[in-house]
Amino acid sequence: MRRLAASVLSDYAAPPLKHSEELLQSLDQAAAQTAGQGEWTHLSAEIAGALREHGANEFLRLAPIAKTVHPRIRSAGPGYRDYVFRSARFTPALQQALTESPVGKPLLNPYYPLSSPLLMQHAYHLIRLLEATDLEVSGLGLVADFGGGYGSFFRLLRNLGYRGRYLICDLPAMCALQRFYLRNLFPSDPGGEPPANLQWVTQDIPRHLGEQGAAHRPSLFVATWSLSETPPTVREAIAPALGGFTYVLCAYQRAFAGIDNARYFQALERSLPQFTWRHAECEVYRNNFYLIGRRR
């Protein structure tokens, strides 16, 4: 019945979106930049092909996006909702921030139809971070989002009033998609530019993280199922930069592509003794874990 209700609720007219031609041009450029990089070249081409065939107004329903950054999250959905609503850190402001926008025609959450499954999951990430540390979102000077999806976590923090510097480190194709989404969701001027506090980085990411994490404290590094899906060479370059941040939030699966993530993140914890760490399995999503740190 809930799935039927979700299907009915999610069958609404998507608003027309601007800047779709610019998005396609950016995706073509991204494909050229990542040529020869296997799955990432393929992903850029898949997204561009789906947009050309079906248009951009319902881009969150397109297969290459729905299967990666806007999933249904059916099994864990009730657990995320219940945990968030029971938490002492759940506030009226957070409940209001969970209200979904029709931009991109997101799926609606059958367990809380005012929101989407992914937005509720992001609220759960934030609640786990707030419960484990003394972080106050409004006091942050920088948030560095490593692998920013389509921009939903930025959206959640902005809905909560965050206006500090926000750095998204991602592949060129995903940065193009984030820029498109956030330009339509939060147009900041008649030209429809994204919010001015946003910055994207696709190259030399470790240097940017290392410089900005220390320069804009208190700062937060976020990597939810992103650092855990990168090759060992990328992890080795990124890990030292985390030491400059005030807070760290990582979510990861037990293993990925033959890599023992549990062992890797335990080693990462030991390599950064300047942090007080909370390391625990996610009770809602078994065999997935959180590593949350606060600089001493």
Secondary structure, DSSP 8 states (H G I E B T S, - for coil): -HHHHHHHHT-------S-HHHHHHHHHHHHHHTTT-THHHHHHHHHHHHHHHH-STTGGGSHHHHTTTS---TTTHHHHHHHHHHSTT--HHHHHHT----TT----BTTBTTS-HHHHHHHHHHHHHHHHS---GGG-SEEEEES-TTSHHHHHHHHTT--SEEEEE--HHHHHHHHHHHHHHS--STT----TTEEEE-SSHHHHHHHHHHHTSSEEEEEESSGGGS-HHHHHHHGGGGGG-SEEEEEEESEETTEEHHHHHHHHHHH-TTEEEEEEE-SSSTTEEEEEEEE-
